[in-house]
Amino acid sequence: MIATFDFEKPIVELERKIEELKGLSSSGELGLESEVKKLEARLAHLKKEIYSGLTPWQRVQIARHPKRPYTLDYVRLIFTDFVELHGDRTYADDKALVGGLGKLDGQTFLVLGHQKGRDAKENILRNFGSAHPEGYRKAIRLMKLAEKFRVPIAAFVDTPGAYPGVGAEERGQAYTIAYNLREMSKITVPILVCVIGEGGSGGALGIGMGNAVLVLENAYYSVISPEGCAAILWKDRTKAPEAAASLKLTAKDLLELGVIDEVVKEPLGGAHQNPGETAQAVKAALKRHWKNLKKASAPELAERRYEKFRAMGVFQTMGSCPFSENGKKRQKRIFRPK
């Protein structure tokens, strides 16, 4: 294991000691097997202790791990007979957002998702997973194609946010995402969404309006990145860990707030430790929610999705003083979208 983050260094050091003892034990007659077993047991306990107590900022770091599986990895591991479809029929084919048709245990799905790169060259090609307006136009074009042929949709979210460059804004970035939200609310086939890494702002929501929204255990889903939030509130990007804690962006927080429907378990240490196992967990979750949704009528699917997102944001508010000016106890006001 290569230490990517500071909190993983104790694990790496212990793994190094175990490898050294194994080398000495195999090369001589030192009889270190019992010591190796003790250290391995200690290592297993240490991993469980560290990874079960991760802070929100540490989970954000894991969500950005360079070896974490991306959309096309899940396509390869979950779907068969995948055929990628290209272009928005208006401007270009955005490589940061991929889409196509594939089969999940015989059932045809339209598969969409943000795609990052593994090296500098591919990251430039994929624009680090930050889609342009043409990417979102491609996505909604394919969704409407899926609706026409009654094909369910599976969308994988993994983006720090929609690309904010001048060219993207000139081509209608904000309008395109808003248009997608409106049109997705009316799609009459099931839409399953899974946040597999970063779920940043409108860039995530542009393909993320689903009947069921799943988030991997170490992924995050937020209105803004921790660094962006820290830069706005504290004028200091180094305050990102504090921002991450305040944003309630972890899968556990999102489930408690009712923003998502399920947390998908990851292998100990993150999805990159065992992509195959993670993909099987995602596949099982997709199949389970698809089974629950396929019996619903077309109008019911659209209505459920619309009401699901309209119901978000319920909160209670109270003035700083619990009593009003006339001395009576102030009542809590509940805001609930209609």
C-alpha positions in Angstrom: 0.0 0.0 0.0 1.3 3.5 -0.9 0.6 6.2 1.6 -1.7 8.6 -0.1 -3.0 10.4 2.9 -1.5 11.3 6.3 -4.0 9.2 8.3 -2.9 6.1 6.3 0.8 6.4 7.3 0.5 4.1 10.5 -1.1 1.4 8.3 1.7 1.7 5.7 4.5 1.5 8.4 2.9 -1.6 9.9 2.6 -3.2 6.5 6.3 -2.5 5.9 7.3 -4.2 9.1 5.2 -7.2 8.3 6.9 -7.5 4.9 10.3 -7.2 6.4 9.6 -9.9 9.0 8.2 -12.2 6.3 11.4 -11.7 4.2 13.6 -12.6 7.2 11.4 -15.6 8.1 11.6 -17.0 4.5 15.3 -16.5 4.1 16.4 -18.0 7.4 15.4 -20.1 10.4 14.3 -17.3 12.7 10.9 -18.7 13.4 9.1 -15.3 13.1 5.7 -16.7 12.0 4.0 -16.1 15.3 5.3 -12.5 15.4 4.0 -11.9 11.9 0.6 -13.3 12.8 0.4 -10.9 15.8 1.3 -7.9 13.6 -1.3 -8.9 11.0 -3.9 -9.1 13.6 -2.8 -5.7 14.9 -2.9 -4.4 11.3 -6.5 -5.6 10.8 -7.6 -3.9 14.0 -5.7 -0.7 13.1 -7.4 -0.5 9.6 -10.8 -1.0 11.1 -10.2 1.6 13.8 -8.9 4.2 11.3 -11.4 3.7 8.5 -14.4 3.4 10.7 -13.6 6.8 12.3 -12.9 8.9 9.3 -13.7 12.6 9.4 -15.7 14.2 6.6 -12.6 15.7 5.1 -10.8 12.4 5.1 -13.7 10.8 3.2 -13.5 13.6 0.7 -9.9 12.7 0.2 -10.8 9.1 -0.4 -13.5 10.1 -2.8 -10.7 11.8 -4.9 -8.3 8.9 -4.7 -6.5 8.6 -8.1 -7.1 4.8 -8.2 -10.7 5.0 -7.3 -12.9 3.3 -10.0 -14.6 5.7 -12.4 -17.8 5.4 -14.5 -16.3 3.3 -17.3 -14.8 0.9 -14.7 -18.3 0.3 -13.3 -19.6 -0.1 -16.8 -17.0 -2.8 -17.5 -17.6 -4.6 -14.2 -21.4 -4.4 -14.1 -22.8 -4.1 -17.6 -22.4 -6.2 -20.7 -22.7 -5.4 -24.5 -22.0 -1.7 -23.8 -22.2 0.6 -26.8 -21.1 4.2 -26.2 -23.2 6.9 -27.9 -21.7 10.3 -28.7 -22.5 14.0 -29.3 -25.1 16.5 -28.4 -26.2 17.1 -32.0 -25.5 20.8 -31.5 -21.8 21.5 -30.7 -19.5 18.6 -29.8 -19.0 15.3 -28.0 -17.9 16.0 -24.4 -15.5 13.4 -23.2 -16.1 14.4 -19.5 -19.5 12.8 -19.6 -20.0 9.5 -21.3 -23.2 7.6 -22.1 -24.4 4.5 -23.9 -26.5 1.4 -23.8 -25.6 -1.7 -21.9 -27.2 -4.7 -20.3 -27.5 -5.5 -16.6 -28.3 -9.2 -16.3 -30.2 -9.1 -19.6 -32.1 -5.8 -18.9 -31.0 -3.0 -21.2 -30.1 0.3 -19.4 -29.0 3.7 -20.6 -25.8 4.3 -18.7 -24.5 7.8 -18.1 -21.7 9.2 -16.0 -18.9 11.6 -15.5 -15.5 10.3 -16.5 -12.1 11.4 -15.1 -8.7 10.4 -16.4 -5.9 8.2 -15.0 -3.0 10.4 -16.1 -2.3 13.9 -17.2 -3.1 13.3 -20.9 -6.4 11.6 -20.2 -7.4 14.1 -17.6 -7.0 16.9 -20.1 -9.1 14.9 -22.6 -11.8 14.3 -19.9 -11.4 17.8 -18.4 -11.0 16.2 -15.0 -14.6 15.0 -15.0 -16.0 18.6 -15.3 -18.5 18.5 -18.1 -19.3 21.3 -20.5 -22.8 22.3 -21.6 -22.5 19.9 -24.5 -22.0 17.1 -22.1 -25.3 17.8 -20.3 -27.1 18.3 -23.6 -25.8 14.9 -24.7 -27.0 13.4 -21.4 -30.6 14.8 -21.7 -30.7 13.8 -25.4 -29.8 10.2 -24.4 -32.3 10.2 -21.5 -35.1 11.2 -23.9 -34.0 8.5 -26.3 -34.2 6.0 -23.4 -37.7 7.3 -22.5 -38.9 6.8 -26.1 -37.9 3.1 -26.0 -38.9 2.5 -22.4 -35.3 1.9 -21.2 -34.4 2.6 -17.6 -31.5 4.9 -16.8 -28.5 4.5 -14.6 -26.4 7.6 -13.9 -23.0 7.6 -12.2 -22.0 10.9 -10.6 -18.3 11.8 -10.1 -17.4 15.4 -10.7 -16.0 18.3 -8.7 -18.5 20.5 -10.5 -19.6 21.6 -14.0 -16.8 23.4 -15.9 -16.9 27.1 -15.1 -14.8 28.4 -17.9 -15.7 31.4 -20.2 -16.5 29.2 -23.2 -18.8 27.0 -21.1 -20.6 30.0 -19.8 -20.9 31.5 -23.3 -22.5 28.2 -24.4 -25.1 28.3 -21.6 -23.7 26.2 -18.8 -26.2 27.4 -16.1 -29.2 27.3 -18.5 -28.3 23.7 -19.7 -28.2 22.3 -16.2 -31.5 24.1 -15.3 -33.0 22.7 -18.5 -31.8 19.2 -17.6 -33.4 19.4 -14.1 -36.7 20.5 -15.6 -36.7 17.7 -18.3 -35.5 15.0 -15.9 -38.4 15.8 -13.6 -40.7 14.7 -16.4 -38.9 11.6 -17.7 -41.3 8.6 -17.5 -38.8 5.8 -17.0 -36.9 4.9 -13.8 -33.8 6.9 -13.1 -31.2 5.4 -10.8 -28.4 7.6 -9.6 -25.2 6.5 -7.8 -22.6 9.0 -6.6 -19.4 7.0 -6.9 -16.8 9.7 -6.0 -17.3 13.5 -6.0 -20.8 14.9 -6.2 -20.1 18.6 -6.7 -22.8 21.2 -7.0 -24.9 21.6 -10.2 -22.4 19.5 -12.1 -23.6 16.5 -10.1 -27.3 17.5 -10.1 -27.3 17.9 -13.9 -27.6 14.1 -14.3 -28.5 13.4 -10.6 -32.3 13.8 -10.4 -33.2 10.2 -9.8 -36.1 8.1 -8.4 -33.4 6.5 -6.2 -30.2 8.3 -5.3 -27.4 6.1 -3.9 -24.1 7.3 -2.5 -21.0 5.1 -1.9 -19.8 5.1 1.6 -16.7 7.3 1.0 -18.2 9.5 -1.7 -19.6 13.0 -1.1 -22.5 15.0 -2.4 -22.5 18.7 -1.8 -23.7 22.1 -3.0 -20.0 23.2 -3.1 -16.6 21.7 -2.6 -15.0 22.1 0.8 -12.2 24.3 -0.6 -14.8 26.5 -2.4 -16.8 26.9 0.8 -13.7 27.7 2.8 -12.6 30.3 0.3 -16.0 32.0 0.5 -16.6 31.9 4.3 -13.1 32.2 5.7 -11.1 33.5 2.6 -8.8 30.6 3.4 -8.8 27.4 1.4 -6.8 25.6 4.2 -10.1 25.7 6.2 -11.4 23.0 3.9 -11.6 20.3 6.7 -13.8 22.6 8.9 -16.0 23.4 5.8 -16.3 19.6 5.1 -17.6 19.0 8.6 -20.1 21.9 8.4 -21.5 21.0 4.9 -22.9 17.6 6.0 -21.7 16.1 2.8 -20.9 12.5 3.8 -23.2 9.6 2.8 -24.2 9.0 6.4 -25.2 12.7 6.9 -27.1 12.8 3.6 -29.1 9.6 4.5 -30.0 11.1 7.9 -31.2 14.4 6.1 -33.3 12.4 3.6 -31.3 13.7 0.6 -30.4 10.2 -0.5 -32.0 6.7 -0.4 -29.1 4.4 0.4 -25.5 4.2 1.4 -23.6 1.6 -0.6 -20.9 -0.1 1.5 -17.3 0.0 0.3 -14.4 -2.4 1.1 -12.3 -1.4 4.1 -10.0 1.5 3.0 -12.2 2.6 0.0 -13.5 1.4 -3.3 -10.0 1.5 -4.9 -8.9 -1.4 -2.5 -11.3 -3.8 -4.3 -13.1 -2.3 -7.3 -14.7 -5.7 -8.1 -16.3 -6.0 -4.7 -17.5 -2.4 -4.9 -19.0 -2.9 -8.3 -20.9 -6.0 -7.1 -22.3 -3.9 -4.2 -23.4 -1.2 -6.6 -24.9 -3.7 -9.0 -26.9 -5.3 -6.2 -28.2 -1.9 -5.1 -29.2 -0.9 -8.7 -31.0 -4.2 -9.2 -32.9 -3.9 -5.9 -34.1 -0.4 -6.6 -34.9 -1.2 -10.2 -37.1 -4.1 -9.0 -39.0 -1.7 -6.7 -39.5 0.9 -9.5 -40.3 -1.2 -12.6 -43.9 -1.9 -11.4 -44.7 1.8 -11.2 -46.6 3.4 -14.1 -44.9 6.0 -16.3 -46.8 9.1 -14.8 -46.2 7.7 -11.3 -42.4 7.6 -11.9 -42.2 11.2 -13.0 -44.5 12.3 -10.1 -42.6 10.4 -7.5 -39.3 11.9 -8.7 -40.7 15.5 -8.8 -42.2 15.2 -5.3 -39.0 13.6 -3.9 -36.9 16.6 -4.8 -39.6 19.2 -3.9 -39.8 17.7 -0.4 -36.1 18.4 0.3 -35.1 21.3 2.4 -37.6 21.0 5.2 -36.3 23.0 8.1 -37.3 24.7 11.3 -36.4 28.2 12.2 -36.6 30.2 15.4 -35.4 33.7 16.3 -32.3 34.2 18.5 -34.7 35.0 21.4 -37.2 32.3 22.3 -39.7 35.0 23.3 -41.4 37.6 21.1 -41.6 41.3 22.0 -44.9 40.9 23.9 -43.4 38.2 26.1 -45.1 35.2 24.6 -43.1 32.2 23.7 -42.0 32.3 20.1 -43.4 29.4 18.0 -41.2 27.4 15.6 -42.0 27.9 12.0 -41.8 24.9 9.7 -41.1 25.5 6.0 -42.2 22.6 3.8 -42.2 23.0 0.0 -45.6 22.5 -1.6 
